[in-house]
């Protein structure tokens, strides 16, 4: 896998945005495989409203977003209402995120966020455009990357270093159990516990370390009066799905 762009293909384009669109799309098409099955991906026609790429073998769809210099904590997206409608439908694509250096004309980071990590809680509503704007009143949205667990960011390229293909495929398979969770509230709880584990930042951690987040979780779920019970329930669920294991009494280990 190369990390440099093929600059020659953008020579006939004038604007920077056109050039970078051509360069990034060419790179993804030629270098990236489907994380679900390992096959190559195809490019949709430009008038496809939702996705940019798809896999002929397993039919997964992918939307491509690009950011220069640094990844940051947010990705600017389209209309807020449309995004929420997509999350409720079956045609919401997985997200490819490409981070590049315009000076080096190279990919710095590239990862995929599987669509089963997308819930309304990670979508931030932006302020409506002012009355003087061309699209006055229009309301856009941001995708909050900081609210997505680490396992929801599957890197192909990290800090210009290429990850092995088998590692990408294994990480994709690890969280497929989330697709079984159709209820937004249920999935929200699972993702919140995953985020709590991320913040503990240990391979092995104790139940009391997860309990330390109960105040924060109670604020997010004010109708739940049994937060510690819910925490244990989600940890047991993640154990049953092979995400973690019980090491000893009150101690867990990530797999």
C-alpha positions in Angstrom: 0.0 0.0 0.0 1.4 3.4 -0.9 0.6 6.5 1.2 1.5 9.1 -1.4 -1.1 10.6 -3.8 -0.8 10.3 -7.5 -0.5 14.0 -8.2 -0.5 13.7 -12.0 -4.2 12.8 -12.1 -5.2 16.2 -10.6 -3.2 18.4 -13.0 -6.2 19.4 -15.1 -8.2 20.7 -12.1 -7.9 24.3 -10.9 -9.4 24.5 -7.4 -7.8 22.9 -4.4 -11.1 21.2 -3.4 -11.4 19.5 -6.8 -7.8 18.4 -6.8 -8.0 16.9 -3.3 -11.3 15.1 -4.1 -9.8 13.5 -7.2 -6.6 12.5 -5.3 -8.3 11.1 -2.2 -10.9 9.2 -4.2 -8.2 7.7 -6.5 -6.1 6.7 -3.5 -9.0 5.0 -1.7 -10.2 3.2 -4.9 -6.7 1.8 -5.6 -5.3 1.1 -2.1 -8.2 0.2 0.2 -10.0 -3.1 0.6 -13.4 -3.7 2.1 -12.8 -4.2 5.9 -15.8 -6.5 6.1 -14.6 -9.2 3.6 -11.2 -8.1 2.3 -12.2 -7.7 -1.3 -11.6 -4.6 -3.5 -14.1 -1.7 -3.5 -15.9 0.0 -6.3 -16.7 3.7 -6.9 -20.3 4.8 -7.1 -21.3 7.3 -9.8 -21.0 10.9 -8.6 -24.8 11.4 -8.3 -25.1 8.7 -5.6 -26.7 10.7 -2.7 -25.4 8.7 0.3 -22.3 6.7 -0.4 -19.0 7.0 -2.4 -17.8 3.4 -2.5 -19.3 -0.1 -2.2 -18.1 -3.7 -2.1 -19.4 -6.0 -4.9 -18.8 -9.0 -2.8 -20.6 -8.2 0.5 -22.5 -5.0 -0.6 -21.2 -2.8 2.3 -21.4 0.9 1.5 -18.8 3.6 2.4 -18.8 7.3 2.5 -15.5 9.2 2.3 -14.6 12.3 4.3 -11.2 13.9 4.2 -9.4 16.3 6.6 -6.1 18.0 6.1 -3.2 18.3 8.7 -5.0 16.7 11.7 -7.9 14.5 12.5 -9.4 16.7 15.2 -12.4 15.8 17.3 -15.2 16.6 14.9 -16.1 15.9 11.2 -18.4 18.4 9.5 -21.3 16.7 7.8 -24.5 17.7 6.0 -28.0 18.5 7.1 -28.8 17.6 10.7 -32.3 16.3 10.0 -31.1 14.3 7.0 -28.4 12.7 9.1 -30.8 11.6 11.8 -33.1 10.1 9.2 -30.2 8.2 7.8 -29.4 6.7 11.2 -32.9 5.4 11.4 -32.8 3.8 8.0 -31.0 0.8 6.6 -28.9 2.6 4.1 -26.6 4.5 6.4 -23.0 3.8 5.1 -19.9 3.1 7.0 -17.5 6.1 7.1 -14.0 6.2 5.7 -12.0 9.1 7.2 -8.8 10.2 5.4 -6.4 12.6 7.0 -3.7 14.0 4.7 -0.8 16.4 4.5 -1.2 18.9 1.6 2.5 19.8 1.8 3.7 16.2 1.5 0.8 15.1 -0.6 0.6 12.0 1.6 -2.0 10.1 3.7 -1.2 10.6 7.4 -4.1 8.5 8.8 -6.9 6.5 7.3 -9.5 4.6 9.2 -13.1 3.3 8.9 -15.9 3.8 11.4 -18.4 1.0 11.0 -22.0 2.2 10.7 -23.1 0.3 13.8 -21.2 2.9 15.9 -23.4 5.7 14.6 -26.2 6.7 17.0 -27.9 10.1 17.4 -25.8 10.9 20.5 -22.6 11.3 18.4 -24.3 13.8 16.0 -24.0 17.4 17.1 -26.5 20.0 15.9 -24.9 23.1 14.5 -26.3 26.6 14.8 -28.7 27.7 11.9 -27.1 29.8 9.2 -27.8 33.5 9.7 -30.5 35.4 7.8 -27.9 37.0 5.6 -26.5 33.7 4.4 -27.5 32.2 1.1 -29.2 29.2 2.8 -30.6 31.2 5.7 -31.8 28.9 8.5 -30.1 25.8 7.2 -29.0 23.5 10.1 -25.9 21.3 9.6 -24.3 18.8 11.9 -20.9 17.5 13.1 -19.9 13.9 13.8 -18.3 13.8 17.2 -15.3 11.5 17.0 -14.5 11.7 20.7 -17.8 10.0 21.5 -16.9 6.9 19.4 -15.0 4.1 21.2 -11.5 3.3 20.1 -12.7 0.0 18.6 -15.0 2.0 16.4 -11.9 3.6 14.6 -10.3 0.8 12.6 -7.0 2.1 11.2 -5.5 1.1 7.8 -2.8 3.8 8.1 -1.8 5.3 11.5 0.8 8.1 11.6 1.9 7.1 8.1 2.4 3.5 9.3 0.4 0.8 7.4 -1.6 -1.7 9.5 -1.6 -5.4 8.4 -4.7 -6.4 6.5 -5.6 -9.3 8.8 -5.5 -6.9 11.8 -8.1 -4.6 10.0 -10.4 -7.5 9.2 -10.1 -8.9 12.8 -11.0 -5.5 14.3 -14.0 -5.2 12.0 -15.3 -8.6 13.1 -14.8 -7.9 16.8 -17.7 -5.4 17.1 -20.2 -6.8 14.5 -22.4 -7.9 17.5 -23.5 -4.3 17.7 -25.5 -4.7 14.5 -27.8 -7.0 16.4 -28.8 -4.1 18.7 -31.7 -2.3 17.0 -32.8 -0.3 20.0 -30.9 3.0 20.2 -31.1 3.2 24.0 -29.6 -0.3 24.4 -26.8 0.4 21.9 -26.1 3.8 23.6 -25.5 2.0 26.9 -23.1 -0.5 25.3 -21.1 2.3 23.6 -21.0 4.4 26.8 -19.5 1.5 28.7 -17.0 0.9 25.9 -16.1 4.6 26.3 -15.7 4.3 30.0 -13.3 1.3 29.5 -11.3 3.4 27.1 -11.0 6.2 29.6 -9.7 3.8 32.2 -7.0 3.0 29.6 -5.9 -0.4 31.0 -5.8 -3.9 29.6 -7.0 -5.2 32.9 -9.4 -3.1 35.0 -11.7 -3.4 38.0 -15.4 -3.1 38.4 -15.0 -0.2 40.8 -13.1 1.7 38.1 -16.1 1.5 35.9 -18.4 2.4 38.8 -16.4 5.7 39.0 -18.4 6.8 35.9 -21.8 6.3 37.5 -22.4 10.0 38.1 -21.7 10.8 34.5 -23.9 7.9 33.3 -26.7 8.9 35.7 -26.7 12.3 34.1 -27.1 10.8 30.6 -29.8 8.3 31.8 -31.8 10.2 34.5 -34.6 7.7 34.4 -32.4 4.8 35.4 -32.2 4.4 39.1 -30.0 1.3 39.1 -26.8 2.5 37.4 -24.5 0.0 39.0 -26.7 -2.9 38.0 -26.8 -1.6 34.5 -23.0 -1.3 34.4 -22.7 -4.9 35.5 -25.3 -6.0 32.9 -23.4 -4.3 30.1 -20.0 -5.7 31.2 -21.6 -9.2 31.2 -23.0 -8.6 27.7 -19.5 -7.5 26.4 -18.1 -10.6 28.0 -20.6 -12.9 26.3 -19.8 -11.2 22.9 -16.1 -11.8 23.3 -15.2 -8.2 23.8 -13.7 -8.8 27.2 -13.4 -11.5 29.7 -13.7 -12.0 33.5 -10.1 -12.3 34.8 -10.8 -12.7 38.5 -13.7 -11.6 40.8 -14.4 -7.9 40.1 -11.6 -7.8 37.5 -12.0 -7.7 33.7 -9.6 -7.9 30.8 -10.0 -6.7 27.3 -9.5 -9.3 24.6 
